[in-house]
Amino acid sequence: MSDLKITNLHKRYGLVPAVRGIDLEVPSGEFTVLVGPSGCGKSTLLRTIAGLEEVSEGTIEIGGRIVNHVRPRDRDIAMVFQNYALYPYMNVFENIAFGLRARKTPKDEIEKRVRRAADMLGITNLLDRLPRQLSGGQRQRVAIGRAIVRNASLFLFDEPLSNLDAQLRDEMRSEIKRLHQELGTTMIYVTHDQIEAMTLADRIVLLKDGLIEQAGSPLDLYERPATRFVAGFLGSPKMNFIPAEFLRDGSGATVRFADGSSLPVPKGGPDGAANGAGRAVVFGIRPQHFSRDPGNLSGQAARVKATVELLQPTGSRAFITFPLGGMPVMAELASHDVQRPGESIDLYMDIGRAILIDPESGRVF
C-alpha cells in the first residue's frame, strides 16, 4: 500500500484550466472518492495521477516518490476503466493474466493470482469465456480482477459502474466495498453519482470548476456542508433552499420568508447582525428532516402547516411537495403519514438541522 500526495496541481489544455491548484493527501489504505458534476476536473485529476495526462504544474507523490515524469506502467498503480478495456479475443483467464505475463511473472504464480482474484469476484466459472459471452457486470468484474492480480500499491477507478443498470450498480458497489475491506489497498474512485460517493468513501473530495469545494467524511459533508453547492449536491432528494430574511432581537433569531411566515433559528446566522436589522439569507433544510411526529426528531421541532400539492410514493417512504415560505418544498415521510394530494397536515421540522447560507458568497454561516 502507498499514500498519495498532490501539491499545487494544475492541468491546462492550452489556455483552458481543467484542474486549478489541487492540494490533496490520501493516507495509505484509504478509499477516497472524487465526485462532482461533469466538467469539474475529477477524471482529469485521476488521469494525471495515473500518468495518462502530463502535469502542467505541481507534483504528484506516490509512496513518497515524485512520479511526474514516471511512465504509467512504472508507477505501481492499477486502473479500472469505465469501458472495461478487455481484449475481445482473449478469454477471461487470459485477460486477467495479461499484465502479469507482460511482466514475466512465473506461470505458477499467474495461475495462483488469477484463480484467487476470480474466486474473490465470483467468476471462477467464467474463466474460459470470451468477453462477448459476458454480461456488463461480469465484464466489470473481469476488469477489476485484472487490477487485483497486479498487487499494486494504488488502485484507480474511473467511473467503473456508469455503464451498468441500477441493480448491477448496487451489486458492484457492494462488491467494490467488500474488496477494499479485504485488500486494504489505497483506492481513488471517480464518479458523478453522489450515492456511490456516499456509500463507498472513507473520504469524499467534492470538486467544482477544477477546485476542491470540500473534503471530509461522507457524514461531515452531508451534515456540515461548507457551501450551498455542497449542500445541494449531496443528499437525495436534494436539500430545500428558501430565500429569507435573518432577524435578531432580544428574544433570539428568526428567519422571515417572502410570504410573511417565520421560523426560529436556534444556531447560525450572520455574525454581528444588529438587533432588528434584516439581512438576506438562504434557509436550507433537507427533506429527511421533517416528520409527522416531533418525537422522531433529534432536536428542536418547529411546527408547519403543509398542504400537499404532489405525492410521490416509493414503497415504505413517500415524498410530498408543499408550499413553505412561498416556495415549493419537499419532505420525506413514511408512506402511511399522507394519503392523497390536497390533504392538509401538520408537519414538524428539525430546526436544529437547518442551515443558513450567504446568498452572495454561497458560504454557510
TORKOL-912726 format. One record per residue (C-alpha): x, y, z. Coordinates in Angstrom, 3 decimals, decimal comma. Layout:
BEGIN
(site (X Y Z))
...
***
This chain:
BEGIN
(site (0,000 0,000 0,000))
(site (1,104 3,580 -0,638))
(site (-0,060 7,015 0,292))
(site (-0,674 9,737 -2,281))
(site (0,303 13,396 -2,004))
(site (-0,689 16,017 -4,566))
(site (0,743 19,532 -4,242))
(site (-0,458 22,637 -6,138))
(site (-1,525 20,543 -9,116))
(site (-2,560 22,348 -12,290))
(site (-3,605 20,850 -15,594))
(site (-4,288 23,064 -18,578))
(site (-5,343 22,239 -22,125))
(site (-3,859 25,164 -23,980))
(site (-5,190 28,169 -22,096))
(site (-8,140 26,286 -20,631))
(site (-7,658 25,187 -16,982))
(site (-9,108 21,784 -16,065))
(site (-7,502 21,426 -12,615))
(site (-6,536 24,573 -10,707))
(site (-4,159 24,242 -7,772))
(site (-5,267 20,994 -6,116))
(site (-3,670 20,030 -2,790))
(site (-4,646 16,569 -1,575))
(site (-3,214 13,860 0,664))
(site (-4,617 10,325 0,712))
(site (-3,348 8,141 3,576))
(site (-2,318 4,561 2,907))
(site (-5,308 2,207 2,818))
(site (-7,958 4,925 2,478))
(site (-10,852 4,756 -0,001))
(site (-11,147 8,284 -1,401))
(site (-13,906 9,217 -3,837))
(site (-13,536 12,167 -6,220))
(site (-17,031 13,374 -7,021))
(site (-18,607 16,309 -8,761))
(site (-20,617 17,348 -11,818))
(site (-19,431 16,815 -15,384))
(site (-16,503 19,070 -16,235))
(site (-15,365 19,620 -12,651))
(site (-11,925 18,055 -13,275))
(site (-12,264 14,767 -11,395))
(site (-11,358 12,448 -14,299))
(site (-8,545 14,750 -15,383))
(site (-7,152 14,628 -11,851))
(site (-7,314 10,831 -11,846))
(site (-5,599 10,616 -15,228))
(site (-2,745 12,824 -14,061))
(site (-2,262 10,521 -11,055))
(site (-2,160 7,565 -13,454))
(site (0,303 9,322 -15,768))
(site (-2,115 9,323 -18,699))
(site (-2,060 13,145 -18,686))
(site (1,009 15,326 -18,153))
(site (1,006 17,719 -15,213))
(site (1,136 21,409 -16,170))
(site (2,335 22,472 -12,732))
(site (2,758 20,925 -9,287))
(site (3,821 17,492 -8,053))
(site (2,371 14,020 -7,537))
(site (3,967 11,680 -4,991))
(site (3,096 8,001 -4,623))
(site (4,668 6,293 -1,622))
(site (6,982 9,279 -1,103))
(site (8,300 9,187 -4,699))
(site (7,603 12,057 -7,113))
(site (6,184 10,439 -10,253))
(site (5,538 13,424 -12,544))
(site (7,855 12,034 -15,207))
(site (7,465 8,323 -14,430))
(site (5,720 6,207 -17,079))
(site (2,249 4,882 -16,122))
(site (3,463 1,255 -16,104))
(site (6,211 2,142 -13,618))
(site (4,016 3,977 -11,084))
(site (2,848 0,766 -9,344))
(site (-0,811 1,545 -9,977))
(site (-3,740 -0,475 -11,309))
(site (-6,607 1,226 -13,110))
(site (-10,171 0,143 -13,839))
(site (-11,836 1,989 -16,719))
(site (-15,450 2,838 -17,498))
(site (-15,427 0,831 -20,743))
(site (-13,803 -2,330 -19,236))
(site (-10,951 -2,291 -21,855))
(site (-10,946 -6,093 -22,272))
(site (-9,213 -7,863 -25,141))
(site (-12,074 -9,363 -27,213))
(site (-10,194 -12,445 -28,475))
(site (-8,765 -13,461 -25,089))
(site (-10,799 -15,466 -22,609))
(site (-11,367 -14,249 -19,062))
(site (-8,303 -16,038 -17,680))
(site (-6,021 -14,517 -20,328))
(site (-7,497 -11,042 -19,873))
(site (-6,840 -11,143 -16,136))
(site (-3,381 -12,627 -16,622))
(site (-2,279 -10,292 -19,429))
(site (-0,440 -7,751 -17,282))
(site (1,302 -10,476 -15,304))
(site (2,544 -12,165 -18,460))
(site (3,857 -8,815 -19,733))
(site (5,918 -8,548 -16,542))
(site (7,350 -12,067 -16,977))
(site (5,601 -13,366 -13,857))
(site (6,202 -17,124 -13,369))
(site (3,434 -19,334 -14,753))
(site (2,514 -20,935 -11,429))
(site (2,286 -17,506 -9,784))
(site (-0,009 -16,282 -12,574))
(site (-2,262 -19,304 -12,083))
(site (-2,399 -18,698 -8,336))
(site (-3,164 -14,968 -8,588))
(site (-5,772 -15,276 -11,326))
(site (-7,696 -18,011 -9,537))
(site (-7,575 -16,126 -6,246))
(site (-8,951 -12,971 -7,904))
(site (-11,618 -14,970 -9,756))
(site (-12,676 -16,610 -6,515))
(site (-12,905 -13,252 -4,726))
(site (-15,093 -11,871 -7,525))
(site (-17,231 -14,977 -8,064))
(site (-16,171 -15,504 -11,691))
(site (-14,235 -18,773 -11,433))
(site (-16,811 -20,482 -13,649))
(site (-16,285 -17,839 -16,359))
(site (-12,530 -18,180 -16,884))
(site (-12,903 -19,946 -20,246))
(site (-15,407 -17,479 -21,712))
(site (-14,757 -14,616 -24,113))
(site (-15,830 -11,040 -23,209))
(site (-18,707 -11,099 -25,744))
(site (-20,214 -14,019 -23,808))
(site (-20,390 -11,991 -20,581))
(site (-22,907 -9,555 -19,148))
(site (-21,873 -5,978 -18,330))
(site (-21,494 -6,798 -14,648))
(site (-19,366 -9,852 -15,408))
(site (-17,124 -7,823 -17,712))
(site (-16,598 -5,242 -14,994))
(site (-15,666 -7,993 -12,547))
(site (-13,056 -9,210 -15,046))
(site (-11,661 -5,676 -15,349))
(site (-11,442 -5,423 -11,557))
(site (-9,836 -8,879 -11,413))
(site (-7,139 -7,725 -13,825))
(site (-6,369 -4,868 -11,419))
(site (-6,387 -7,068 -8,304))
(site (-3,765 -9,525 -9,601))
(site (-1,301 -6,680 -10,053))
(site (-0,898 -6,320 -6,264))
(site (-0,432 -2,621 -6,974))
(site (0,083 -0,063 -4,239))
(site (-2,619 2,249 -5,596))
(site (-5,932 1,388 -7,305))
(site (-7,645 3,942 -9,556))
(site (-11,289 3,610 -10,677))
(site (-12,620 5,888 -13,431))
(site (-16,449 5,778 -13,250))
(site (-16,407 1,960 -13,470))
(site (-20,140 1,447 -12,908))
(site (-21,645 4,103 -15,168))
(site (-22,404 1,625 -17,986))
(site (-24,357 -0,743 -15,721))
(site (-28,062 -0,734 -14,929))
(site (-29,293 0,297 -11,474))
(site (-29,444 -3,202 -9,968))
(site (-25,966 -4,135 -11,209))
(site (-24,559 -0,838 -9,913))
(site (-25,910 -1,680 -6,452))
(site (-24,340 -5,145 -6,596))
(site (-20,977 -3,889 -7,833))
(site (-20,848 -1,103 -5,228))
(site (-21,148 -3,744 -2,534))
(site (-18,505 -5,862 -4,295))
(site (-16,011 -2,991 -4,513))
(site (-16,622 -2,029 -0,875))
(site (-16,050 -5,621 0,218))
(site (-12,870 -5,870 -1,851))
(site (-11,459 -2,745 -0,240))
(site (-12,165 -4,096 3,224))
(site (-10,479 -7,372 2,303))
(site (-7,471 -5,973 0,435))
(site (-6,901 -2,806 2,474))
(site (-5,355 -1,124 -0,587))
(site (-5,351 2,618 -1,207))
(site (-8,143 3,366 -3,693))
(site (-9,090 6,524 -5,600))
(site (-12,519 6,338 -7,200))
(site (-14,096 8,831 -9,614))
(site (-17,860 9,171 -10,003))
(site (-20,502 11,786 -10,742))
(site (-23,020 9,775 -8,679))
(site (-23,355 11,116 -5,142))
(site (-24,982 7,851 -3,961))
(site (-21,834 5,943 -4,998))
(site (-19,708 8,539 -3,250))
(site (-21,688 8,356 -0,001))
(site (-21,815 4,549 0,148))
(site (-18,217 3,776 -0,861))
(site (-15,990 6,506 0,542))
(site (-13,934 6,763 3,674))
(site (-13,490 10,338 2,490))
(site (-15,224 12,354 -0,216))
(site (-13,413 15,039 -2,218))
(site (-16,069 17,185 -3,905))
(site (-14,759 19,171 -6,864))
(site (-16,193 22,182 -8,655))
(site (-14,605 24,040 -11,575))
(site (-11,232 22,339 -11,091))
(site (-11,003 23,115 -7,371))
(site (-11,790 21,204 -4,182))
(site (-15,034 22,616 -2,804))
(site (-14,931 20,493 0,374))
(site (-13,303 17,267 1,567))
(site (-14,224 15,081 4,510))
(site (-16,122 12,001 5,584))
(site (-19,496 11,402 3,900))
(site (-21,305 12,324 7,118))
(site (-19,243 15,521 7,521))
(site (-20,214 16,770 4,072))
(site (-23,840 15,687 4,459))
(site (-24,404 17,208 7,907))
(site (-21,915 20,100 7,836))
(site (-21,702 21,389 4,253))
(site (-19,432 24,397 3,831))
(site (-21,296 25,869 0,855))
(site (-24,663 25,815 -0,873))
(site (-23,085 23,782 -3,692))
(site (-22,053 21,008 -1,287))
(site (-25,412 21,047 0,491))
(site (-27,274 20,773 -2,812))
(site (-25,015 18,175 -4,417))
(site (-25,044 15,589 -1,616))
(site (-28,307 14,077 -0,451))
(site (-31,254 12,618 -2,324))
(site (-33,683 14,264 -2,770))
(site (-31,584 17,410 -2,615))
(site (-31,843 19,994 0,133))
(site (-34,649 22,567 0,022))
(site (-33,486 26,190 -0,336))
(site (-35,794 29,087 0,590))
(site (-34,870 32,794 0,315))
(site (-35,406 34,527 3,647))
(site (-34,510 37,482 5,850))
(site (-32,489 36,952 9,014))
(site (-33,689 38,919 12,052))
(site (-32,321 39,128 15,564))
(site (-33,918 40,741 18,609))
(site (-33,804 40,409 22,361))
(site (-35,695 37,107 22,319))
(site (-33,467 35,417 19,749))
(site (-33,112 34,976 15,998))
(site (-35,675 34,156 13,324))
(site (-35,889 33,854 9,578))
(site (-38,795 35,577 7,826))
(site (-39,929 34,347 4,439))
(site (-41,406 36,216 1,484))
(site (-44,986 35,177 2,395))
(site (-44,608 36,716 5,875))
(site (-44,225 33,425 7,763))
(site (-41,229 32,932 10,057))
(site (-39,297 30,259 11,923))
(site (-36,945 30,368 14,899))
(site (-33,217 29,862 14,286))
(site (-31,503 28,175 17,239))
(site (-27,989 28,498 15,743))
(site (-26,051 30,113 12,942))
(site (-26,736 33,325 11,158))
(site (-24,583 36,294 10,171))
(site (-22,093 37,379 12,837))
(site (-22,650 40,789 14,299))
(site (-26,126 41,266 12,855))
(site (-27,678 44,206 14,700))
(site (-30,905 43,777 16,634))
(site (-33,876 44,388 14,383))
(site (-31,737 44,707 11,236))
(site (-32,639 42,273 8,495))
(site (-30,144 40,541 6,257))
(site (-30,811 38,355 3,244))
(site (-30,042 34,642 3,717))
(site (-30,996 31,320 2,165))
(site (-32,649 28,864 4,543))
(site (-31,744 25,220 3,834))
(site (-33,478 22,108 5,172))
(site (-33,294 18,505 3,955))
(site (-36,452 16,501 3,102))
(site (-35,386 13,900 5,679))
(site (-35,605 16,455 8,492))
(site (-39,407 16,592 8,511))
(site (-41,760 14,273 10,419))
(site (-45,421 13,979 11,396))
(site (-44,277 13,170 14,954))
(site (-41,972 15,647 16,738))
(site (-40,749 12,773 18,900))
(site (-38,997 11,336 15,834))
(site (-36,749 14,392 15,530))
(site (-33,420 14,685 17,300))
(site (-33,580 18,399 18,039))
(site (-35,921 21,352 18,428))
(site (-39,118 20,839 16,422))
(site (-40,867 23,672 14,589))
(site (-44,475 23,083 13,541))
(site (-45,535 23,955 9,992))
(site (-48,859 23,534 8,244))
(site (-48,490 21,718 4,928))
(site (-50,975 21,431 2,084))
(site (-49,851 18,501 -0,069))
(site (-49,553 19,566 -3,706))
(site (-47,715 16,487 -5,007))
(site (-47,424 12,964 -3,573))
(site (-44,754 10,518 -4,791))
(site (-44,948 7,104 -3,060))
(site (-41,804 4,940 -3,260))
(site (-42,901 1,952 -1,162))
(site (-42,244 2,366 2,541))
(site (-41,475 6,079 2,049))
(site (-43,258 8,910 0,261))
(site (-42,106 12,312 -0,959))
(site (-44,544 15,180 -0,663))
(site (-44,256 18,668 -2,131))
(site (-45,929 21,586 -0,347))
(site (-45,519 25,391 -0,184))
(site (-43,314 26,825 2,578))
(site (-42,155 30,412 2,677))
(site (-43,607 30,991 -0,773))
(site (-41,516 28,175 -2,317))
(site (-42,253 24,524 -3,181))
(site (-40,580 22,323 -0,560))
(site (-40,142 18,540 -0,432))
(site (-40,423 16,343 2,673))
(site (-39,742 12,623 3,044))
(site (-42,267 10,799 5,236))
(site (-43,455 7,290 5,983))
(site (-45,969 6,252 3,298))
(site (-48,836 5,908 5,761))
(site (-48,296 9,500 7,003))
(site (-50,046 11,029 3,998))
(site (-52,981 9,749 1,978))
(site (-53,627 11,994 -1,039))
(site (-52,780 15,292 -2,776))
(site (-54,752 18,237 -1,430))
(site (-54,556 16,938 2,134))
(site (-53,654 19,472 4,828))
(site (-51,355 18,073 7,510))
(site (-49,227 19,210 10,430))
(site (-45,515 18,678 9,910))
(site (-42,603 19,146 12,267))
(site (-39,213 20,358 11,111))
(site (-35,934 19,584 12,914))
(site (-34,974 23,236 13,040))
(site (-31,564 22,457 14,538))
(site (-30,591 20,650 11,303))
(site (-31,350 23,671 9,129))
(site (-28,539 25,792 7,687))
(site (-28,296 29,446 6,732))
(site (-26,367 30,471 3,634))
(site (-24,977 33,776 2,417))
(site (-26,776 34,296 -0,949))
(site (-23,810 36,242 -2,384))
(site (-20,843 34,008 -1,485))
(site (-22,753 30,728 -1,174))
(site (-20,954 30,038 2,106))
(site (-22,799 28,504 5,071))
(site (-22,801 30,753 8,125))
***
